[in-house]
């Protein structure tokens, strides 16, 4: 269920543990009690797992059957991608376009896996099953842990809690949507974008991320009236390379070098 939310501040800053065995610096850090790791993991798992209800409602309202909705959560287990998929289908988008948008949203989980595979060093027989739990939340809880034991506990508890709750609440949401009938009449069609924005907003911490998100929204809204459903979301991904390119040019300066250094040298020549 990757791509759901940024971790609470209590989980720490990702990247606080080395990929290999703890070195001298890591050994100097105090060990974190197992109970504290479990508490943090449960907090993230429960908080995010409950949002599966919104997905179940949205998916059923988009025309997917109860079985399709539940299988999607069981096998895909990547929240934002699931919301993107059913949202595009509800808007009348081509299934292949909808699937492509969901796929691109979930690609980052592969990069999480590269980091976590070294960090957790799980037995080979377990890795295929653990890969299914490589998502934003498990990565956010795992990376700050001071020891490999704590990292494994955080990953396991977060993944298990989130997987069970997400699928249970998906089922409840889908059943509830069927009982309610027309979800548009209840305003539940807004559940998908509302939850998606709530999950995304805490992740935008730097100026680059905020500018990229703003440009992506602008692109999507501009292209929405003229392109088939689902395509504007795919093209909005172009915001990332555009922002990175422009920021890179700003740092280098118009002549291709470092802007601040160039200005300083010009000042020295004038003096």
Secondary structure, 3 states (H helix, E strand, C coil): CCCCCCCCHHHCCCCCCCCCCCCHHHHHCCCCCHHHHHHHHHHHHHHHHCCHHHHHHHHHHCCCCHHHHHHHHHHCCCHHHHHHHHHHHHCCCCHHHHHHHHHHHHCHHHHHHHHHHHHHCCCHHHHHHHHCCCCHHHHHHHHCCCCHHHHHHHHHHHHHHHHHHHHHHHHHHHHHHHHHCCCCCCCHHHHHHHHHHHHHHCCCCCHHHHHHHHHHHHHHHHHHCCCCCCHHHHHCCHHHHHHHHHHHHHHHCCCCCCHHHHHHHHHHHHC
